[in-house]
Amino acid sequence: MGCGFCEAALSNTVGTLVVDCVVKPVGRQLDYVRCFHDNVEKLREKKRELADARVRLLHKIEDAKNRLLLIENDVQNLQSRADETLSDMGTLEEEIQLNKRCLNWCPNWSWRYQLSKKAMKKIQDISELLDKFGQLGPVGYPAPTALPTIDFLCSKEFVFSKSSETAFYQIIEALKDENINMIGLWGMGGVGKTTLAREVGSQAQKLKLFDKVVITVVSQKPNFEKIEDEIAQYIGFDMKNEQGRRSEQELWLRLKNEPRILIILDDIWESINLKEKIGIPIGDDHKGCKVLLTTRRQQVCQAMDCQNLVQLGCLNDDEARTLFEKKAGLDDFSDDSIKIRANQIGKKCGGLPIAIVPLGSALKGKTHYEWQAAYRRLKDRRLTEIEDVNEENAYVCLEASFDYLKNMETKTYACKQLLEDVESLELGYVEGHPNLIPSLDLGFRKLTSLDLRGCQSMQCLIDASKQQVPITALSNLRKLSLSRMFHLEEMCNAPQPQGFLQKLEEVIVSGCSEMQVLFPIAELRSIEQEGPSRYLSLQSLKIVKIWRSNNLKYIFPMSVANSLGQLHTLKIESCSQLEDIIQDRQVAYKCLLQSLRE
């Protein structure tokens, strides 16, 4: 019986070989049978190579997705082909395993021939697939809308007031008007211009007034390259090419290809030529491009030829009270004594949402005594060193709400949000804070002017004592004024951070009676310590004026002497304990006499 089966198998094999040999060389067909085991082993090896290549590809895809990149189509197709091939391999391996032999002693030559042929075909397919893996380029590319969408940026808790509702509909109607291409939204700081502008952008897109809505912050000292990059990223345009940076004209030409686009320029402080400085086409250049700008100053809107000016006012008393009570979690059943204090505190916010929201939220769930303490803190406080005097209450309220935040992590986050883009800071008679920067993660990297007056509790500007890895802080500061800082002992109580005061040009110090050395002494690292030594460099310093600082012994440490080449004015009055300008007197006169004019 077994011999009969073998005869049938042999007959079948010979028949298959005869058919194939009619059109194919005989040697190749016999190789399929003779090299069966070798072919199976090669197939397994190719399978392992493909599985490894697939895993590497999946790692790249995961990394690209983590970086918010979109995956290329050919990469997705290659992954699908690899998955399909490996799945087919499982089926073929099972077939090889089941049909290796006929019974225990008689090889099934027909099966071997067919399976060996399939194995060789699969080996060829996998080899071609592996070649494609080797030729694969980048797996991902940036999404055209990699920046936050206007829907994402707009506040989920936006509440219309009478003023904001009126302004909203005025802007929407202006956007619908084909004859209007520039709209100016103006009002005092903290009144909610940015929030309203984002809401307008979101609704304008939902109403299909525009195909794309772009938003970027201009700020007091605009970085035009950054503004161009943000606008370009929204429309999928790269401002850099092989030759370097593209020009404003190239961005201008690219924007003209956008049929309907709204560009929101937030926080403009002075008139800007949008075509020359940024490359925005409006008016006759491109009817489909419209600009909505926000500013504190009505004259900026007029200077930039806005055809429609919209003012955003403060909340009225009822609106302010309703918003404050909502944020503080008060209702008809709340304690009357707390509601009385809430009304008094709410009035201090002056109808400004920027003050109402954080202060109300910070007092939510507090006791009657904590409400009383908050009111006492706010009652007689007023900061007058702010450019727009009408905003002073907002800053006082923000300071109070900061003190009621529950933990330092929340405080740090709040500081980042409020101070991220500050370029000029003036603080007067702020108590309870021993330093300006409680954590070097708040580095005031954009700050160019700092004026501190009468901050009695402040002992140093930067407390880096708990920081293991100092980072950048005050690296763009150009002017520093310290007045009546009676307990200020030093600028930095630990190794100074990177770039510390590297662009400082002018220093004015008055009435700092506890300070012994004006500039910090550089940290000297031992050879065993990692990282470069950070010596303070004052290469930009030009003017130093000091008076009534009776405990001052030195102005400069010896380590900065060689960097004082720009210093041309040095005035010192009523500093009775001053021993030397620079700690090393010989170095002092060599360095200073070369540059001082006054």
C-alpha positions, 0 to 999 in steps of 0.5 A: 500500500505504501509503495503504491502511494509512493508510486502515485506521488512520484508519478504526480511529481514527474508529471508536474516536472514534465509540464514545467520543463516544457517551458522552463529549463530542467536544471532549475526545476530539479533544483527546487526538489534538491535544494528544498531544505536550503530554500526553507532555511533561507526563507526563515532567515529572510523572515527574521530580517523582514521582522526586524526591519518592520520593528525598526520602522514601527519605532520610527513611526512612533517617534514621528507621531510623538513629534506630531508629524504626519506619516508618509503614504509610502511608509504606511504602504510599506508597513502594510505590505510587511504585515501582509507578507509576514502573515502569509509566511505563517501560512506557508511555514505551517504547510511546509511543516505538515507536508515535509514527508509522506508517512515516516520514510517516503518523501513527497516529491510533488509537495517538496517541489511545489513548496520549494518553489513557493519558498523561492518566490517568497524569498524574492518578494521579501528581498525586494521588500527589504530593498524598499526598507533600505531606500526609505526616506523620512517617515513623517512630515510636519502637518500644515496646521502644526500650530494650535488651531484657532478653535484650540486657542479660544477660551472654552469658558468665553462669556459675552458681556454687553461690550464684548457682544457688541464688539463681536458682532461689529467685527463679524459684520466688518469681516463680511464687508468686501470693502474692509480689509483691516479691522482694529480692536482696541481697549485697555490691557486685561479687558479681554481683547485677545480672548475676543479676537480668538473667539472671532477667529473661531466663529469666522471659520465656522461661518465659512468666511475664511478657509484659514485663520492665522493668529500670532502675537506681535508684542511691544518689541516685535520679532518679525522673523518669528512672526513670519515663521508662525504665519508661514507654518499655518499655511504650510510654507517653509521660510527657509530654503537651501539658499537661506531664509526666504524674503518677506516678498516670497511670503507675500507671494505665497499668501496671495495664493490663499483665496480667503485668509484671516490674519489676527495680529495680537498685541500691537504697540505701534504702527507697522508696515505689514507689507515691508516688515512681515509680507502680508498682502492686503487691500488691492494686493489681495482682496481675500486677505483680511487683518484683525489687529488688537492693541491698547492704543486707538492711535495705532489703529488710526496710524495703520489705516484700519477701516473699522475701529472697534472698542472693547470696554470693561464689564459693567458692575452687574457683569463683573459681579456675576463673573466674580461670583461664578469664579468664586463659587458663590450663590444665593445660599453663600454666607452673606458676610462673604458675599459682602466682601466679594462685592467689595473685592470685585469692585477692586478688579475694575471690570477687568476679566484678567483680574476678576477670573484669577482672583475669584478662582483663587478665593473659591472655597476660602473661609470668611477670615481668608476673605477678610484677609484678602480684602485688607490686602487689597484695600490700600494697595495701588501700583502706580508705576504702570504705563496705563494707569487704568490697569493698576487694579488688575495688577494688584488683584493678580498679585493677591490671587497669586498668594492664594494659589494652593501650591508652588507648582500652580504658582509657577505655572501662573507666573509663566502665563503672566510673565512669559512675554514681559519686556519691561517690568516696574515693581514698587513696594511689593512685600512678602517676596524675598527674591524676584525669581523664586525658580530659575525656570522663570527666567524673564528671558525677554525682559530688557528693563527692570525697575525695583523700588522699595521692595523691603522683603527682597534679599536677592534678585535670583534665588538659585540655591535649590537649583541643581542645573542653572539655566538662562535668566535675565539674559536680555536685560539692558537696564537695571534700576534698584532704589530703596531696596534696604534688605537687598544683599546680592543679585544672585545667591548661587552660581549665576545662570547662563547669559546672566546680565550679558547684555546689561548696559546701564545700572542705577543703584540707590539706597541699597544699604545691605549690599556689599558687592554689586555684581556677583562673584563668579563660581570657580568650578573644580576640575572634577566638576562637569560643565564649563565655568560660568564667569560673569561677563559685562561686555555691554556695560556702559553706565554705572551710577551708585549713591547712598549705599553705605555698606558697599565694599566693592562694585566689581569682582576681579573676574569681570575686570577684563570685560569692562571695555565698554564702560565709559561712565562711573558715578559713585556718591555717599558710599562711605564703606567703599574700599575698591571699585574692583577687588584687585586694585592693580587690575582695576586701574589697568582696565578702567582707565582705558575706557572711562570718560566720566 
